[in-house]
């Protein structure tokens, strides 16, 4: 250990083992994986997820919604082109729209509408509202709480064909685009213009710009660039009655009336459909560093964070942590030629990213920081990326955890906020609880492989992934409401960034007061009196 | 000029002329000025502002509001202590609550309530709502659009006695405090704990933390720390019916339901009364630099900004500009012993502030930036502060402009957002218009002294101040709706950071669409069905 530590402390920077593929490649794999697994579920006996309506048989289809009929179809055909409509009674034809990424939820929609214009989308909404046809707005369908797939026969309203960049101003950094632009597409376009999207996340290759706004996604760089409530400048929204409300012309500062767009950021498509986004982007950093460090316990994770906030300050752009089990799980799943950057295993790992305007200054800050962290034995091992490929590969050890947790059969995902000091205690408690019920282990008859913890320390945001060999009511009942009660006792939030969706609808009371919940229900009723927008979810 | 330029280019840093007082002193003077001028208006024949009801005789008191009677007073006396109630029919007793900072608006309230607890404030609101007594929530009363003073006989509900810091967590940086804490008090407390408030503005010594949230204030460092929609984590709000809705426990990330607090940020007290604020503060920068530069035209202001964004990037914390007339006006008003930092006058000035974690790195970045800006003759003169006193004094030349514009008799203030390229064109257009009508000049018979422009280039936010010898309908009619029409044509916003208040209520249509305005009116009606919250204003 000491020998390795000395590598950083003396040489300042250490060469890593060769890495084979890039971060972008990792995302492509991620996207491919989703599609491949879906194809697999059709071609092999491996069953698809059970119908949500079967798994949760206490939820009933609401009788207030009309069932789709041939007149409705005719109407949609009168405004949309053939290739904008997918209609079928065969579940396999609509699988990609009915099933979620975790393969935990499956809806029964028989109709997907993919309008190419906002005006057409508005006509669809107006019709559905009048006819009381329930609708699920869907972006890239990378949601993790069952928010973006139907529960019963709701119509899927896909934003995928609204996918144009509208404008970009390099002086102000304001990007305007359709909601259906893929996040990575927007980011690539911005990078060509000296800017970056002020948010990054693993599902970048699939998720939509509109979707990240609708779910108020946080991601990997919230620490640096702040929340979407601050960076989104304007939205174009189609209301349930088909009215188009737009604040797309807004400049950086605009204090003329209530900030209506904020209502739709994080509303998960329950108040209206986001069709356009205006967002303040950030200048492309000229220098970037990534360090992958090992520490002896969770207390050291916190201490390294406080030290990094103080010393790396304005150049700190990400501070992520992973526990030993997260990395063990990832080692089993990651491409064979991707060597783990450290020689040994440790209880906790920390990934630090810096982004700045001077490579020399940033290197100096990071090296000074690491030298003193090693000297004081706060950090016990570590490596710094030497080039872009290494940087991307260090990130891979963080970004591959979700997929590695999911790929064996399924994953129960909990995304919570907790006071920093209590952040990891939930993972310990859940592992103890699973062990006590004899549900977890390496043996194939144990339903749970491991409960792993990782996440955004800088934001007080923990991801607890319970990797399973299959989904089962037994596991779910051990985990819920236990996890929510635990978080509530610590005054945390039961959803930090993933939202409520279907999974957490009934648990909102663990985080919000009755006064708040009543106010939310009242808002929902006010804007969507027929309740057609993404029903059975959220509030 | 070249000689001066060479000062920066060669020596890197130039010593300034001696400055006598600190920035904090400047704020104290600012606060004192307000009080002094008010005392003055009582002691001398100089008349106070005309009653708003007289100046704007087209606005009628709404008959739906009850007039205060002895039963009401008795009720308030039953819940509040004597020193929490100010009641009088003599206007001079309530002058400070009825008159705005610009001395442009004057209300006729006969009752000020200053509760010391949120529960008492809730009882007051509940009573006023039931009795249909109109209410104006008031913080530090430094508002610039007539939002914080009554128009007729509304009760003033002052937050001044709710002034406690509730808690601060140095690890997460989360500050929780009462709404009535003075911004400077909060900032001083935070500095003692290694942090700063993520917003700064000239009225810091008087304005309240709750007030800056209620008006969504922007201020001097929005460029670096973003908008309050991003940094406010939770609010405690008393609704018109007296219900207390709180999200004060929220951590940095919380996606559980609609983000209700956003509704109240910038609502100017028209939906509820903010009584508590939870906000993410920023680490205290270890190094700070301020440069005061001269450039030859507005195009150069833009070019310096783009260059600074690219080269100073993550350490750039403020980028302000001022025109020649702003500085000329300030020279007449500023303390005699405060020497102007440059030897000559120039068409435009730029103030650049950097904040970072390494003095050496920041100095190097700033010097490299300035050397190349001087070499290319983008910057034609300038100076860098050598110590904290000089830094504060350079800031004074920016911060004293509002007071210098107001002190001769009055000021028409316009705070607008415009695309950067068009930002200054409004000032030119207004000066031409005033000259054409023969309203502006150094002679004492001319009603207007000058129309000056300055503001936050980084945010596309211009402050246009029309300094007058007295308020008059004639001037107002030359300026309005001209200014709003101009801004609307350029797709700007008629209020960047000051809000709508009384002044801009009827002009909101220049920035917002009918669909948006209808939605706002609907929200207002929904949450404040009796319309008692800050009436005659906003929407």
Interface residues (C-beta under 8 A of the other chain):
Chain A: X169 X171 X172 X215 X216 X218 X222 X226 X227 X229 X230 X231 X243 X244 X245 X246 X247 X249 X250 X251 X252 X253 X254 X255 X256 X257 X258 X259 X260 X262 X263 X265 X266 X267 X271 X283 X285 X286 X302 X306 X309 X310 X311 X312 X313 X314 X315 X355 X356 X357 X358 X361 X364 X365 X417 X418 X419 X420 X421 X456 X459 X460 X461 X491 X492 X493 X494 X495 X496 X497 X498 X499 X500 X504 X508 X511 X512 X513 X515 X516 X517 X519 X520 X522 X523 X524 X526 X538 X539
Chain B: X169 X171 X172 X215 X216 X218 X222 X226 X227 X229 X230 X231 X243 X244 X245 X246 X247 X249 X250 X251 X252 X253 X254 X255 X256 X257 X258 X259 X260 X262 X263 X265 X266 X267 X271 X283 X285 X286 X302 X306 X309 X310 X311 X312 X313 X314 X315 X355 X356 X357 X358 X361 X364 X365 X417 X418 X419 X420 X421 X456 X459 X460 X461 X491 X492 X493 X494 X495 X496 X497 X498 X499 X500 X504 X508 X511 X512 X513 X515 X516 X517 X519 X520 X522 X523 X524 X526 X538 X539
